Amino acid sequence: MEFKKKTKIKLAIPTASMPDIIFMLLIFFMTVTVMKTYSGLKVRVPDALKIEKLDVSKRHIATIWVDKEQNIMINDITVQEVKNLRNRAYELRVNDPLLIVVLKIDEKAQMGIVNKVQQELRKGNALNINYSARPGEL
């Protein structure tokens, strides 16, 4: 009795549709990705003679806007009273120990509101503060 040899079966994963799948995944991630941007309040920051740019990623930055009508926003969230700024700053600081608070204050804002914002940030343990300005002329 003679036995026949079985033919070897080639096992391979078909890769013909691989570029189509990659292209669909690329389109999907491009459409669902949302870049985080803040609009804030309309402020005109004061001039400064010397400006340094921060060398940190934007995810470690919280921005506080104060306009000339004493409206306050932190990361696009309106703060009704200056006292509420302390709790919000503390929450952000606990979640991100590398947090830098950027103050964008209108040049016509009263110094009293700026002082209150600084005091509330101090009480909220958000001590790493940066002030925004635009380049001025000599």
Helices and strands as residue ranges (DSSP letters): H 18-32, E 47-48, G 58-60, E 61-66, E 72-74, E 77-79, H 82-95, E 100-105, H 111-123, E 129-131, E 134-135
